[in-house]
Amino acid sequence: MIRARLQPSLCRTPMAYRPFTAVALPRSNKRQDRVLAVRRTIFFILVAVSIFIAGSKFTTIMGAQGFTPLTWVIIGTYLFLFGWISFNFWTVIFGFWVALRGKDDALPLPEQPKPIDPKTRIALIMPVYNEEMARIYSSLRATYESLKETGQLDRFDIFILSDSVENAYVLMEETAWSELCRDVDGFGRVFYRRRKLRIHKKSGNVSDFCRRWGSQYKYMIIFDADSLMEGELLVKMANMMESRDDIGILQTAPAAMNQTSLVSRLQQFASHVYGPLFFSGLRFWQLDESAFWGHNAIIRMEPFMKYCALPKLPGGPPFGGEILSHDFVEAALMRRAGWGVWLAYELEGSYEELPPNLLEELERDRRWCQGNIQHLRLMFMKGFTFGHRLLFLNGNLFYFSSFMWFLLLALMTAHAIANFFHTTVYFSAERTLFPHWPVQYRELSIHLLVVTALFLFIPKILSVILIAVSPKKVQRFGGVMRLSLSVLLETIFSTILAPLRMIFHMWYVVLNLVGQKLVWKSQSRRSHKTSFAEAFKAYWPGMMGALVWGIIAFAVNKTLFWWVSVIVIPLLFAVPISMFCSYPSLGLFFRKRGLFLTPVETAPSKVLRNFQQFFSGNIK
């Protein structure tokens, strides 16, 4: 191996953290500010009205027997949860409205990629940490050859940035780098570096690259170890950055690919069906205050190096120490400095993979939960925009909603127990002509249940409608009937899996709030069946708790038992459910019957086909 070709010549540039103080914005787009203000006003008025109407009905129902402190806590918890549902509902509604219009003029997209200025240099970086190199090689080779077909390869350099600590992985990385350079004639264009000290994890790895070579490049495209992107898309992203000098970060919406197990295929299907409307709605009220997810995005190097270095927060967990979920913070810093952060959800050709089973998914969620809770400290830091403060909050609501869901059910159980031991007094001490009959609002309760169901399921229905009206698009999902049946089955499976996710998310919130430190490990990406021992170790506390919960609910109130059964029953059978959903054979079973199909399977692009060919030929 020729060591001189591992890395390019150094060109060191400082990348220092700037204190969390306000930064004067270098530009002002008055028209865009007005559009954003109008959109957000309409959006949040609709969310607030929805919460008010549902909350008033629920308060009437809960107050039928009088108000107690427990009653008010239940009402407050319900308002929180319905607010979360309403927020997502109206996001999808506005996404559907944008889709009906056919376009969103806020971010014009180039129809065809244009030649990039010869002076523009772009770095494509892939940070890795103890990863499977067959996958890395296959992804980079497919991307490299796709980029070569555009005729713009000379504008790009590719960097594999290793943080691996085990010698076996280091040897595989250097071997894979050498083979990749040999196979694509990439010496001098594809580089490899391994840090000796893994400081600040991925964000530190990226910062190290920026300090060493960042000044040589105008833009930086970040890959994760499971990323894949088409060359034409990379050129389009560079075109957009060239045409809009106010864009600091352009984030694509990666499409899930290459999934085999049942649970990962369910996630893959859901992301393809429901994702476009949700992302469209997000950009409707975010505009240039969107999120950055840390991968499959292009970044303007100069403001990133100048303004987006991360500090170490004073104090310990959960709110202090090293910033863990760095991407949201980097987006907020970029926007605070005056450059926009955009979500270009319409751009096709951006892909990623998902965790192969439920336990791996939950392990990833634990890392994200810890990072997101830390963001609560940053919400009120000086200079951040309202949109990014809201993103910090929204990232936490994803986990706190599970905590509040569990709390609501527990409180409702406690309320039922209190009523069970409460003796109804029909005649008070005061003389009255008629007795005090207990009041129940059954019809109002049914109406509220129907409204809640509509808020949950209308987004799914609208997503199916939007696909079904396009003959070309619906065929990529197996046709209208298979698409509809897949959505129905996905809804059933998601309902079954929701309690399993809920109990873990609730527990993660508790662990993080008490400051339990978490060691971040590399994610397993290869398909792996969950064993009985693994599933039992993970779920037995939830199973025991569900058993006790179900017995108490059945003893005090049969109606309450049937309400909580949708939580209790899946938890009781969590072990076989988790094992069942991890089997690739079951994912293949549904695929052969045309269910949970996605465009990445029925009409894969050339870069996808190449990736799968290279990967299948390199699995050891």
JOZIZI-V889738 format. One record per residue. RES is the residue in one letter. PSI is psi in whole degrees, -180 to 180 (none if undefined). NEAR is the number of other C-alpha atoms within 10 Angstrom. Layout:
BEGIN
res:RES psi:PSI near:NEAR
res:RES psi:PSI near:NEAR
END
This chain:
BEGIN
res:M psi:136 near:9
res:I psi:104 near:7
res:R psi:-31 near:8
res:A psi:-21 near:9
res:R psi:0 near:15
res:L psi:-41 near:20
res:Q psi:150 near:18
res:P psi:176 near:17
res:S psi:142 near:9
res:L psi:148 near:12
res:C psi:79 near:12
res:R psi:137 near:15
res:T psi:133 near:14
res:P psi:146 near:14
res:M psi:89 near:19
res:A psi:148 near:15
res:Y psi:135 near:14
res:R psi:135 near:14
res:P psi:156 near:11
res:F psi:72 near:14
res:T psi:164 near:11
res:A psi:143 near:12
res:V psi:130 near:17
res:A psi:131 near:10
res:L psi:129 near:12
res:P psi:-6 near:10
res:R psi:163 near:10
res:S psi:123 near:10
res:N psi:92 near:8
res:K psi:-42 near:9
res:R psi:-45 near:9
res:Q psi:-38 near:13
res:D psi:-40 near:13
res:R psi:-44 near:11
res:V psi:-45 near:15
res:L psi:-41 near:19
res:A psi:-42 near:13
res:V psi:-46 near:12
res:R psi:-46 near:16
res:R psi:-37 near:16
res:T psi:-48 near:13
res:I psi:-46 near:11
res:F psi:-51 near:18
res:F psi:-24 near:15
res:I psi:-45 near:11
res:L psi:-40 near:15
res:V psi:-46 near:21
res:A psi:-42 near:13
res:V psi:-41 near:12
res:S psi:-45 near:18
res:I psi:-42 near:21
res:F psi:-46 near:15
res:I psi:-49 near:12
res:A psi:-39 near:19
res:G psi:-39 near:20
res:S psi:-39 near:13
res:K psi:-44 near:16
res:F psi:-38 near:19
res:T psi:-41 near:19
res:T psi:-43 near:16
res:I psi:-47 near:19
res:M psi:-25 near:19
res:G psi:9 near:16
res:A psi:-35 near:12
res:Q psi:16 near:15
res:G psi:161 near:10
res:F psi:134 near:11
res:T psi:167 near:12
res:P psi:-39 near:8
res:L psi:-40 near:14
res:T psi:-44 near:18
res:W psi:-35 near:14
res:V psi:-41 near:14
res:I psi:-44 near:23
res:I psi:-44 near:20
res:G psi:-41 near:16
res:T psi:-41 near:20
res:Y psi:-43 near:22
res:L psi:-40 near:19
res:F psi:-49 near:19
res:L psi:-42 near:20
res:F psi:-32 near:21
res:G psi:-40 near:20
res:W psi:-44 near:17
res:I psi:-44 near:18
res:S psi:-40 near:22
res:F psi:-48 near:20
res:N psi:-36 near:18
res:F psi:-51 near:21
res:W psi:-27 near:21
res:T psi:-46 near:22
res:V psi:-38 near:27
res:I psi:-46 near:19
res:F psi:-31 near:21
res:G psi:-39 near:26
res:F psi:-39 near:22
res:W psi:-43 near:15
res:V psi:-40 near:18
res:A psi:-38 near:16
res:L psi:-35 near:10
res:R psi:-25 near:9
res:G psi:-16 near:9
res:K psi:164 near:14
res:D psi:111 near:15
res:D psi:-6 near:8
res:A psi:-33 near:14
res:L psi:88 near:16
res:P psi:138 near:12
res:L psi:141 near:17
res:P psi:132 near:13
res:E psi:-39 near:7
res:Q psi:144 near:11
res:P psi:142 near:18
res:K psi:156 near:15
res:P psi:140 near:14
res:I psi:142 near:17
res:D psi:131 near:12
res:P psi:-24 near:9
res:K psi:-14 near:9
res:T psi:126 near:15
res:R psi:136 near:18
res:I psi:131 near:25
res:A psi:128 near:25
res:L psi:114 near:20
res:I psi:143 near:22
res:M psi:99 near:24
res:P psi:136 near:24
res:V psi:154 near:24
res:Y psi:103 near:21
res:N psi:51 near:21
res:E psi:163 near:22
res:E psi:113 near:18
res:M psi:-22 near:22
res:A psi:-38 near:18
res:R psi:-42 near:22
res:I psi:-49 near:24
res:Y psi:-47 near:22
res:S psi:-42 near:24
res:S psi:-48 near:24
res:L psi:-36 near:25
res:R psi:-43 near:23
res:A psi:-42 near:25
res:T psi:-43 near:22
res:Y psi:-48 near:23
res:E psi:-34 near:16
res:S psi:-39 near:21
res:L psi:-36 near:23
res:K psi:-35 near:16
res:E psi:-22 near:11
res:T psi:-16 near:17
res:G psi:7 near:14
res:Q psi:17 near:18
res:L psi:-32 near:17
res:D psi:-15 near:14
res:R psi:-9 near:19
res:F psi:143 near:23
res:D psi:147 near:20
res:I psi:134 near:20
res:F psi:127 near:24
res:I psi:114 near:24
res:L psi:106 near:22
res:S psi:137 near:24
res:D psi:14 near:24
res:S psi:145 near:21
res:V psi:-13 near:15
res:E psi:134 near:10
res:N psi:-36 near:10
res:A psi:-43 near:10
res:Y psi:-39 near:18
res:V psi:-44 near:19
res:L psi:-44 near:11
res:M psi:-37 near:16
res:E psi:-47 near:27
res:E psi:-37 near:20
res:T psi:-45 near:14
res:A psi:-39 near:17
res:W psi:-45 near:25
res:S psi:-44 near:20
res:E psi:-39 near:14
res:L psi:-47 near:20
res:C psi:-39 near:18
res:R psi:-42 near:11
res:D psi:-30 near:11
res:V psi:7 near:13
res:D psi:52 near:11
res:G psi:10 near:18
res:F psi:132 near:17
res:G psi:-6 near:14
res:R psi:-27 near:19
res:V psi:122 near:26
res:F psi:158 near:20
res:Y psi:134 near:20
res:R psi:138 near:17
res:R psi:127 near:21
res:R psi:143 near:14
res:K psi:-34 near:10
res:L psi:121 near:12
res:R psi:84 near:15
res:I psi:129 near:13
res:H psi:24 near:16
res:K psi:-136 near:17
res:K psi:-43 near:22
res:S psi:-36 near:20
res:G psi:-35 near:18
res:N psi:-44 near:21
res:V psi:-43 near:17
res:S psi:-38 near:21
res:D psi:-42 near:18
res:F psi:-44 near:20
res:C psi:-42 near:23
res:R psi:-35 near:17
res:R psi:-44 near:17
res:W psi:-3 near:18
res:G psi:-35 near:26
res:S psi:-15 near:18
res:Q psi:-8 near:17
res:Y psi:144 near:19
res:K psi:-34 near:18
res:Y psi:158 near:25
res:M psi:128 near:24
res:I psi:126 near:25
res:I psi:128 near:21
res:F psi:148 near:24
res:D psi:172 near:17
res:A psi:-17 near:25
res:D psi:18 near:20
res:S psi:156 near:23
res:L psi:135 near:27
res:M psi:147 near:24
res:E psi:146 near:22
res:G psi:-40 near:25
res:E psi:-38 near:21
res:L psi:-42 near:20
res:L psi:-39 near:26
res:V psi:-42 near:23
res:K psi:-42 near:20
res:M psi:-42 near:24
res:A psi:-40 near:27
res:N psi:-43 near:19
res:M psi:-40 near:19
res:M psi:-36 near:20
res:E psi:-35 near:17
res:S psi:-19 near:12
res:R psi:97 near:13
res:D psi:4 near:11
res:D psi:1 near:19
res:I psi:124 near:21
res:G psi:-39 near:26
res:I psi:131 near:30
res:L psi:111 near:25
res:Q psi:128 near:24
res:T psi:169 near:24
res:A psi:94 near:23
res:P psi:137 near:24
res:A psi:134 near:24
res:A psi:144 near:23
res:M psi:164 near:25
res:N psi:28 near:18
res:Q psi:145 near:24
res:T psi:-41 near:23
res:S psi:161 near:25
res:L psi:-47 near:26
res:V psi:-38 near:28
res:S psi:-31 near:27
res:R psi:-34 near:30
res:L psi:-44 near:24
res:Q psi:-41 near:18
res:Q psi:-46 near:25
res:F psi:-46 near:26
res:A psi:-40 near:20
res:S psi:-36 near:17
res:H psi:-34 near:21
res:V psi:-49 near:22
res:Y psi:-23 near:19
res:G psi:-47 near:19
res:P psi:-44 near:21
res:L psi:-40 near:25
res:F psi:-44 near:24
res:F psi:-38 near:18
res:S psi:-43 near:26
res:G psi:-38 near:23
res:L psi:-48 near:22
res:R psi:-24 near:24
res:F psi:-44 near:24
res:W psi:0 near:24
res:Q psi:-39 near:22
res:L psi:-118 near:20
res:D psi:21 near:26
res:E psi:45 near:27
res:S psi:179 near:26
res:A psi:158 near:25
res:F psi:128 near:24
res:W psi:6 near:18
res:G psi:0 near:20
res:H psi:164 near:22
res:N psi:45 near:23
res:A psi:157 near:24
res:I psi:140 near:27
res:I psi:139 near:26
res:R psi:119 near:24
res:M psi:-45 near:22
res:E psi:-54 near:16
res:P psi:-30 near:17
res:F psi:-46 near:24
res:M psi:-31 near:20
res:K psi:-36 near:15
res:Y psi:-13 near:20
res:C psi:14 near:26
res:A psi:143 near:19
res:L psi:142 near:22
res:P psi:173 near:14
res:K psi:119 near:12
res:L psi:139 near:15
res:P psi:150 near:10
res:G psi:179 near:10
res:G psi:-174 near:12
res:P psi:152 near:19
res:P psi:-8 near:21
res:F psi:-10 near:22
res:G psi:-176 near:16
res:G psi:-161 near:14
res:E psi:135 near:20
res:I psi:123 near:21
res:L psi:-60 near:24
res:S psi:84 near:21
res:H psi:-27 near:22
res:D psi:-45 near:17
res:F psi:-38 near:23
res:V psi:-41 near:25
res:E psi:-38 near:23
res:A psi:-43 near:28
res:A psi:-39 near:29
res:L psi:-39 near:25
res:M psi:-45 near:26
res:R psi:-35 near:30
res:R psi:-33 near:24
res:A psi:-2 near:23
res:G psi:-6 near:18
res:W psi:142 near:24
res:G psi:151 near:22
res:V psi:113 near:26
res:W psi:146 near:25
res:L psi:108 near:25
res:A psi:72 near:20
res:Y psi:-20 near:21
res:E psi:-21 near:15
res:L psi:125 near:17
res:E psi:156 near:16
res:G psi:13 near:22
res:S psi:128 near:21
res:Y psi:157 near:20
res:E psi:167 near:20
res:E psi:166 near:19
res:L psi:163 near:22
res:P psi:141 near:22
res:P psi:-18 near:28
res:N psi:174 near:28
res:L psi:-39 near:24
res:L psi:-39 near:20
res:E psi:-39 near:17
res:E psi:-44 near:17
res:L psi:-33 near:17
res:E psi:-40 near:18
res:R psi:-42 near:17
res:D psi:-33 near:17
res:R psi:-41 near:22
res:R psi:-46 near:17
res:W psi:-40 near:18
res:C psi:-44 near:24
res:Q psi:-43 near:26
res:G psi:-40 near:22
res:N psi:-39 near:27
res:I psi:-35 near:25
res:Q psi:-29 near:25
res:H psi:-22 near:26
res:L psi:-29 near:17
res:R psi:-29 near:14
res:L psi:-10 near:19
res:M psi:-36 near:19
res:F psi:17 near:13
res:M psi:146 near:13
res:K psi:135 near:12
res:G psi:-16 near:17
res:F psi:147 near:23
res:T psi:163 near:16
res:F psi:-40 near:14
res:G psi:-42 near:20
res:H psi:-28 near:25
res:R psi:-40 near:20
res:L psi:-35 near:14
res:L psi:-39 near:21
res:F psi:-44 near:24
res:L psi:-43 near:17
res:N psi:-37 near:15
res:G psi:-32 near:18
res:N psi:-34 near:21
res:L psi:-29 near:18
res:F psi:-40 near:14
res:Y psi:-40 near:24
res:F psi:-25 near:22
res:S psi:-37 near:21
res:S psi:-42 near:22
res:F psi:-43 near:21
res:M psi:-33 near:20
res:W psi:-48 near:19
res:F psi:-42 near:19
res:L psi:-42 near:17
res:L psi:-46 near:19
res:L psi:-40 near:18
res:A psi:-41 near:15
res:L psi:-39 near:17
res:M psi:-37 near:18
res:T psi:-44 near:21
res:A psi:-39 near:16
res:H psi:-40 near:15
res:A psi:-39 near:18
res:I psi:-42 near:16
res:A psi:-41 near:13
res:N psi:-32 near:14
res:F psi:-38 near:13
res:F psi:3 near:9
res:H psi:132 near:9
res:T psi:123 near:8
res:T psi:130 near:12
res:V psi:112 near:11
res:Y psi:-30 near:10
res:F psi:116 near:13
res:S psi:179 near:9
res:A psi:-27 near:6
res:E psi:147 near:6
res:R psi:122 near:8
res:T psi:154 near:9
res:L psi:-36 near:7
res:F psi:153 near:8
res:P psi:163 near:11
res:H psi:102 near:12
res:W psi:137 near:11
res:P psi:138 near:10
res:V psi:134 near:11
res:Q psi:139 near:14
res:Y psi:71 near:13
res:R psi:-44 near:10
res:E psi:-42 near:9
res:L psi:-37 near:14
res:S psi:-41 near:16
res:I psi:-42 near:11
res:H psi:-44 near:13
res:L psi:-38 near:18
res:L psi:-41 near:12
res:V psi:-44 near:12
res:V psi:-44 near:13
res:T psi:-42 near:15
res:A psi:-40 near:11
res:L psi:-43 near:14
res:F psi:-29 near:18
res:L psi:-38 near:15
res:F psi:-20 near:13
res:I psi:-42 near:14
res:P psi:-38 near:22
res:K psi:-42 near:19
res:I psi:-43 near:14
res:L psi:-37 near:18
res:S psi:-42 near:21
res:V psi:-42 near:18
res:I psi:-46 near:15
res:L psi:-36 near:17
res:I psi:-41 near:20
res:A psi:-29 near:19
res:V psi:-9 near:11
res:S psi:106 near:10
res:P psi:-40 near:11
res:K psi:-42 near:11
res:K psi:-43 near:15
res:V psi:-30 near:21
res:Q psi:-28 near:19
res:R psi:-14 near:19
res:F psi:11 near:28
res:G psi:7 near:20
res:G psi:167 near:18
res:V psi:-46 near:18
res:M psi:-47 near:14
res:R psi:-36 near:18
res:L psi:-47 near:25
res:S psi:-43 near:19
res:L psi:-38 near:14
res:S psi:-42 near:22
res:V psi:-42 near:23
res:L psi:-47 near:13
res:L psi:-39 near:15
res:E psi:-38 near:20
res:T psi:-43 near:16
res:I psi:-49 near:12
res:F psi:-40 near:16
res:S psi:-37 near:17
res:T psi:-38 near:14
res:I psi:-40 near:19
res:L psi:-21 near:20
res:A psi:-44 near:16
res:P psi:-33 near:22
res:L psi:-40 near:26
res:R psi:-41 near:20
res:M psi:-48 near:20
res:I psi:-34 near:19
res:F psi:-45 near:22
res:H psi:-41 near:23
res:M psi:-43 near:19
res:W psi:-37 near:16
res:Y psi:-42 near:23
res:V psi:-46 near:20
res:V psi:-48 near:14
res:L psi:-42 near:17
res:N psi:-38 near:20
res:L psi:-28 near:15
res:V psi:2 near:10
res:G psi:22 near:15
res:Q psi:127 near:14
res:K psi:141 near:12
res:L psi:134 near:12
res:V psi:121 near:6
res:W psi:127 near:12
res:K psi:163 near:11
res:S psi:145 near:11
res:Q psi:137 near:17
res:S psi:129 near:18
res:R psi:-17 near:18
res:R psi:143 near:14
res:S psi:130 near:16
res:H psi:122 near:16
res:K psi:137 near:18
res:T psi:125 near:22
res:S psi:165 near:14
res:F psi:-42 near:13
res:A psi:-43 near:9
res:E psi:-45 near:14
res:A psi:-43 near:18
res:F psi:-42 near:18
res:K psi:-37 near:10
res:A psi:-35 near:16
res:Y psi:-8 near:20
res:W psi:-36 near:16
res:P psi:-41 near:12
res:G psi:-36 near:18
res:M psi:-44 near:21
res:M psi:-43 near:13
res:G psi:-40 near:13
res:A psi:-38 near:21
res:L psi:-47 near:14
res:V psi:-44 near:11
res:W psi:-46 near:18
res:G psi:-41 near:21
res:I psi:-44 near:12
res:I psi:-46 near:18
res:A psi:-41 near:22
res:F psi:-35 near:15
res:A psi:-36 near:12
res:V psi:-29 near:18
res:N psi:111 near:15
res:K psi:-37 near:11
res:T psi:-44 near:12
res:L psi:-39 near:18
res:F psi:-43 near:20
res:W psi:-30 near:14
res:W psi:-46 near:12
res:V psi:-7 near:19
res:S psi:-30 near:18
res:V psi:-18 near:14
res:I psi:-46 near:24
res:V psi:-47 near:24
res:I psi:-49 near:16
res:P psi:-36 near:20
res:L psi:-37 near:27
res:L psi:-32 near:21
res:F psi:27 near:16
res:A psi:-37 near:23
res:V psi:-55 near:23
res:P psi:-33 near:16
res:I psi:-47 near:18
res:S psi:-42 near:25
res:M psi:-46 near:19
res:F psi:-45 near:19
res:C psi:-13 near:24
res:S psi:-6 near:25
res:Y psi:120 near:21
res:P psi:-31 near:21
res:S psi:-34 near:14
res:L psi:-37 near:17
res:G psi:-42 near:21
res:L psi:-36 near:17
res:F psi:-48 near:13
res:F psi:-36 near:15
res:R psi:-41 near:17
res:K psi:-24 near:11
res:R psi:12 near:11
res:G psi:23 near:19
res:L psi:146 near:26
res:F psi:30 near:29
res:L psi:151 near:25
res:T psi:162 near:28
res:P psi:-28 near:18
res:V psi:-15 near:20
res:E psi:-43 near:17
res:T psi:-27 near:13
res:A psi:63 near:13
res:P psi:143 near:15
res:S psi:170 near:15
res:K psi:-40 near:13
res:V psi:-34 near:22
res:L psi:-44 near:23
res:R psi:-41 near:15
res:N psi:-43 near:19
res:F psi:-47 near:23
res:Q psi:-36 near:17
res:Q psi:-47 near:13
res:F psi:-40 near:18
res:F psi:-44 near:20
res:S psi:-28 near:13
res:G psi:-8 near:11
res:N psi:1 near:13
res:I psi:125 near:11
res:K psi:none near:6
END
